[in-house]
Amino acid sequence: MTEHRTALVTGGAQGIGFACAQALAEEGVRVHLADINADAVAEAAKTLGATGHVCDMSDPAAIQALFDKIEGQDGPVTALVNNAGIAVGGEFLDVSLEDFERVIRLNLTGTFVATQRAAKSMVAAGRRGAVVNMSSINAQVAIPTIAAYCASKGGVMQLTKAAALALAPHGIRVNAVGPGSIDTAMLAGVNADPAAMARVLSRTPLGRVGTAREIGDVVAFLLSDKASYVTGETVYVDGGRLGLNYTV
């Protein structure tokens, strides 16, 4: 990772975000974590020897201030992981517009604002870099009770392609990762229900849920020079789920 020396991982206090930050830190990257949970991000940063920041990634002004602060400390962010996100469940007919917009504002708009801000600084400094956005298999397959989440992750997939095309002339690559069923807090309810877990495993050809670190390692690869000819792609890390037609 020769040029991507300053990294920002959003939603980095736990789960997939923490695993991404850990993988980058192990490669000697200067890692900054951003999270809305002040105590958790401080603890995560201490564990990794990183720098923690409290930031609401659904607030464009807060995002701009975050980048200003990081640039003042370590220069342009040249490795960005847009991981912060939420899912709000509910029957489609009952979902409020407020909840729908809250999910879109964080998962999609926040990703756009952070990507644009990072790219502007890289271009101004004449630096190459890379961005990885956190999409989901739900960019391709839908769950009716998380309509806003599905819409946001489909948007992230297309935003990734558009940004990759726009930023390629500047030497900035933009890719996404689409996790399947990963053993994080978001899956905790499923883990506690044997019948629900059986359904998850029945649609996962590898026969297990993934780990956060398995996502982190793919993210670190996409940010590295080993992926120097990869841009505009969404890599699905899902145990084979998207390729599954039916189960016997």
N, C-alpha and C positions, 0 to 999 in steps of 0.2 A: 504494500500500500504506500507507494513512494510519494505521491503527492497529496493523498487524502489524510492529512495528519491531524486535522481538527474535526471531530465528529460531534454531532448533536443527535441524541435519541430522545424523541418525545414519548410521553407515557412510559418513561424509563424506570420507574420505581419498582416495578414488579413484573412477573410473568414474561411475556415475549419481549417486551421492551428491555427489561433487565438482562435477559439472555443475549439480546443483540449487543447491548453495551458491554457485557462481559466478554463476548467473543472479540469485540474490537479492542478492548483494553488489553487482552492477552496478546494482541499483535502490536502493542506499543503505541496505539493511537491515543491522542489527547481527547478524552471523552467528556462531554457535557451531557447531563441528564436534565430533562424538563418534565415536571409532573405537577398536577394540581394538588397532590397530597404532600404537604410540607414535611411532615415527619418521615414519611416513607422515602421520599427522594433524598433527604439528608442521610438517612441510614444507608440507602443503596449507594450513594456517592462515596460514603465513608468505606464501605465494603470494597468497592472497586478502585479506590484511589482516584475517583473522578470528581468533577465539579457539579454540584446539584443546583438547580434553579426551580423556583416555584413559578408556574406559568399555566394559565388557562388557555389551551391551544384553540379554543373556540372564539377567542377575543383577538381580532386583528391588531389592535394597538398593543396588546401584551406581547404578541408574537414579534412585532417590530422592536419593541424594547428589549426582548430577550436576545435577539440577534445583535442589537447594538452593544449589549453588555458583553456577550461572548467575543465579539470582534475586538472590543477594547482590551480583552484579556489575551486572546490567542489568535487574532486575525480571522479571516473568512472561514466560515464553516464549509469545508470541501467534501464532507461525507455526512449526509443528512438521512436520518431514518424517521419517516413520518409514521409513527406507530400509535399515537394517542387516538383512542376511539371508544365509543360506547354502543351498546345495543339496548333499545327500549322495547320490551315485548308488549303484546296486546293483540286482541282480535282486530282484524283489519277494519271492520265497521266501527270500532270503538276508539281507534287511535286518534289522539288529538293532534291538531295542526301544530300546536306548541311542541309536543314531543317529537313529531316528525322533523320539524325544523331544527330542533336541538341536536338531533343525531346528524343531520346533514351539515349543520354549522361546524361541528367538531370533526367529523370523519372526512368530509369532503372539502368544505370551504377552508378549514384550518390547514389541510394538506396543500391546497393551492397557494394560500398566503405564504406558508413557510417555504415551499418550493420556489416560488417567485422571488422571495426575499433572499434566500440563499444564492439563487442564480444571479441576481443582480450584483451581489457582492463579488462572486467569483468572476463574473465578466469584467467588472470594474478593476479587479486586481490582476486580470490576465491569468487566472488560475483554472486549471482543469478540475473536475470533480465528479461526484456521483450522488444520486439520490435513490433511495429505496422507499417506496410507499407500501404500506400494509393494506393489501386488499383482502380477499377471502374467496373460498370456493363459492360463497354466496354472491359473487359477481357473476357466476354462471348458472348456479342452481339456487332456487328460492325456497324460503321457509315463510309461510303466510303470516306467521305471528311476529315476524321482525321485518316488516316491509321497508321501513326507513333504513335499516341496516343494509338490507339487500340493495336498495337503490343507491346508498352511499358507496358501497364497495364496487358496484358496477360503474359508478362515476369515477372512482379512483382508478379503475382499470383503464378507462378511456382518457382520463386526465394524464395518466402515465404515458400513454402513446402520444398524445398531443404535445406534452412537454418534451418528450424525447426528440420529436421531430424539430421542435422549435429551438432546442438548446444544443443539438448535435453540432452545428457550425462553431459553437464555442467550446467544444470538447467536454461538454457536460452530459453524462449519461443518466438516464432515468429509467428505472425498472420497478417492478412490484413483486411482492411475494403474496401468494394466496394460501394461507393455512387451511387445513381441514380441521379435524377434531383434535385439539391440542389440550394437554393436561394443564390447564390454567384455572384461575378462579371462575372464569366465565363458564367452564364446563363442570364446576363443582357440583351443581345440582344434578347433573346427569350421572356423575360418578357415584352419587349417593343412592341412585335408583337402579337396581340390577336390571330391571326390564328395559329402562331407557338406555343403559349402557349396552345391553345386548343388541338393541336396534342400531346403535352407533357402530358396533363392531361388525354387524351383518352387512353394512354398506361400506366397509373398509377392507379391501382385499388383503392388506398386510396383517389384519387381525388384531390391531392394537391402536391406541391413541398415540399421537406424537408427543414429543417433549418440546418445551420452549426452546431448549438449546438447539434442537434440530432446525428450528426456524432461524435462530440466531446465526448458526453457521452458514446457512444459505445467504442470509443478509450480508454477512461479512464477506462472503465470496463475491457477491454482486457489487460490493463497494470497492473491491480490490482490483488491481491491475490484471489479475487472472481472468477477469470478465471484461477485458478492455474492448471487446468487439460485440458486447451485448448491450442493447438499449431498446427501450420500448416494449419489453417483454414482461409478462406476468408468469412467474414460476410457481406452479401449484405444488405445495408440499402437503400432500393429503393422503398418503398411504395407498394411492391408486383409486381413490373414490370417484373422481370425475370420469375415469375410464370404464366404470362399472355399468353394465347394462341391466343385469338382473342377478338375483341370487337364487340358487336352487332350493 
